[in-house]
């Protein structure tokens, strides 16, 4: 949307400010105290339901994700990866290494520049999710998104 109108997409900082404006502080994820100096705190550890993982990672502001409450963002593509992932792997400008839909979804989270869905610009999605989400949280995201198909009812949140 922004590219077509030649409007610069919002920065990550602007997205955070927007998130903070619309999500009451009591509903925001709590930052864990750092266990050691320089330790990386996780956005989600995987014990949460998948809708909370998306919210903690602030993906609901960027993507429309069927079945996830509040996920109506337009900064990134609509996530119906059960339908689109296999198609994207076959695109001529796909630079990644995934061979399956689930591998593509994981790759898109941890290396979002491997394939940038048109007309969205590269470097809009943060590249920190591999460090900020636990393996369990990433697995829940991948499992959920791999079941989201165009025109089908969304999967149950777990």
C-alpha positions as CSV (number, residue, x, y, z in Angstrom):
1,X,0.0,0.0,0.0
2,X,2.7,2.5,0.9
3,X,4.9,1.7,-2.1
4,X,2.1,2.2,-4.6
5,X,1.3,5.6,-3.0
6,X,5.0,6.5,-2.7
7,X,4.6,6.9,1.0
8,X,7.4,5.8,3.2
9,X,6.3,2.8,5.4
10,X,6.4,3.4,9.2
11,X,9.6,2.7,11.0
12,X,9.8,0.0,13.7
13,X,9.8,2.7,16.3
14,X,6.6,4.2,14.9
15,X,5.0,0.7,15.0
16,X,6.0,0.3,18.6
17,X,4.4,3.8,19.4
18,X,1.2,2.8,17.7
19,X,1.2,-0.5,19.5
20,X,1.6,1.3,22.8
21,X,-1.2,3.7,21.9
22,X,-3.7,1.0,21.3
23,X,-2.7,-1.8,23.7
24,X,-3.3,-0.8,27.3
25,X,-0.2,-1.2,29.5
26,X,-1.9,-3.9,31.6
27,X,-2.4,-6.0,28.4
28,X,1.2,-5.7,27.1
29,X,3.7,-8.5,27.5
30,X,6.0,-8.0,30.5
31,X,9.7,-7.8,29.9
32,X,11.6,-10.4,31.8
33,X,14.4,-9.2,34.0
34,X,17.7,-9.9,32.3
35,X,19.4,-12.8,34.0
36,X,22.9,-11.5,33.1
37,X,24.3,-8.3,31.7
38,X,23.7,-8.3,28.0
39,X,21.3,-11.2,28.1
40,X,18.6,-11.2,25.4
41,X,15.1,-11.3,26.8
42,X,12.5,-13.2,24.9
43,X,9.3,-11.7,23.5
44,X,7.6,-15.1,23.9
45,X,8.8,-18.4,25.3
46,X,6.2,-20.7,23.6
47,X,4.1,-21.4,26.7
48,X,1.6,-18.8,25.5
49,X,-1.3,-19.5,23.0
50,X,-0.3,-18.6,19.5
51,X,-2.5,-15.4,19.4
52,X,-0.6,-14.1,22.4
53,X,2.7,-14.9,20.7
54,X,1.7,-12.9,17.6
55,X,0.6,-10.0,19.9
56,X,3.9,-10.1,21.9
57,X,5.9,-10.1,18.7
58,X,3.7,-7.1,17.5
59,X,2.9,-8.9,14.3
60,X,-0.8,-8.1,14.6
61,X,0.0,-4.5,13.7
62,X,1.8,-5.5,10.5
63,X,-0.1,-8.4,9.1
64,X,-3.6,-9.6,8.6
65,X,-3.7,-13.1,10.1
66,X,-7.0,-14.9,9.8
67,X,-8.2,-16.2,13.1
68,X,-6.0,-14.0,15.2
69,X,-8.0,-11.3,17.0
70,X,-6.8,-7.8,16.1
71,X,-4.4,-9.0,13.4
72,X,-5.6,-6.6,10.6
73,X,-2.3,-4.9,9.7
74,X,-1.5,-3.9,6.2
75,X,2.3,-3.1,6.5
76,X,3.1,-6.7,5.4
77,X,1.2,-9.3,3.4
78,X,-1.9,-11.2,4.6
79,X,-0.6,-14.4,6.1
80,X,-2.4,-17.4,4.5
81,X,0.8,-19.5,4.3
82,X,-1.0,-22.8,4.0
83,X,-1.9,-21.5,0.5
84,X,0.8,-19.1,-0.4
85,X,4.1,-20.6,1.0
86,X,4.4,-23.3,-1.7
87,X,3.6,-20.8,-4.4
88,X,6.3,-18.3,-3.2
89,X,9.0,-20.9,-3.1
90,X,8.5,-21.4,-6.9
91,X,8.8,-17.6,-7.6
92,X,11.8,-16.7,-9.8
93,X,13.0,-14.0,-7.4
94,X,12.9,-16.4,-4.3
95,X,16.4,-16.4,-2.8
96,X,15.8,-18.7,0.1
97,X,16.6,-22.4,0.6
98,X,13.2,-23.8,1.8
99,X,11.7,-26.8,0.1
100,X,8.5,-27.1,2.1
101,X,5.8,-24.7,3.3
102,X,6.8,-25.0,6.9
103,X,10.5,-24.4,6.1
104,X,9.5,-21.3,4.1
105,X,7.4,-19.9,7.0
106,X,10.3,-20.4,9.4
107,X,12.7,-18.9,6.9
108,X,10.4,-15.9,6.4
109,X,10.4,-15.2,10.1
110,X,14.1,-15.5,10.8
111,X,15.4,-14.3,7.4
112,X,12.6,-12.1,6.0
113,X,14.7,-10.8,3.1
114,X,15.0,-14.3,1.6
115,X,11.7,-13.5,-0.2
116,X,9.9,-10.2,-0.1
117,X,6.3,-10.4,-1.2
118,X,5.4,-7.7,-3.8
119,X,4.6,-4.8,-3.5
120,X,6.0,-4.7,0.1
121,X,9.5,-3.2,0.5
122,X,12.4,-5.2,1.8
123,X,13.8,-4.5,5.4
124,X,10.3,-3.6,6.8
125,X,10.1,-6.7,8.9
126,X,12.6,-6.8,11.8
127,X,15.2,-9.5,11.6
128,X,15.4,-10.2,15.3
129,X,12.7,-12.9,15.7
130,X,15.1,-15.7,15.6
131,X,16.7,-14.3,18.8
132,X,13.6,-12.9,20.4
133,X,11.2,-15.9,20.1
134,X,12.0,-19.3,21.6
135,X,12.0,-22.4,19.5
136,X,8.6,-23.3,21.0
137,X,7.1,-19.9,20.1
138,X,8.5,-20.2,16.5
139,X,7.0,-23.7,16.2
140,X,3.6,-22.5,17.3
141,X,3.7,-19.7,14.8
142,X,4.8,-22.0,11.9
143,X,2.2,-24.7,12.9
144,X,-0.6,-22.1,12.9
145,X,0.4,-20.3,9.7
146,X,0.9,-23.5,7.8
147,X,-2.8,-24.3,8.4
148,X,-4.2,-20.9,7.3
149,X,-5.6,-21.3,3.8
150,X,-7.2,-18.8,1.5
151,X,-11.0,-19.1,1.7
152,X,-10.9,-21.7,4.5
153,X,-12.0,-21.2,8.2
154,X,-8.9,-20.4,10.3
155,X,-7.5,-23.1,12.5
156,X,-8.2,-23.1,16.3
157,X,-5.9,-21.1,18.5
158,X,-3.7,-23.2,20.7
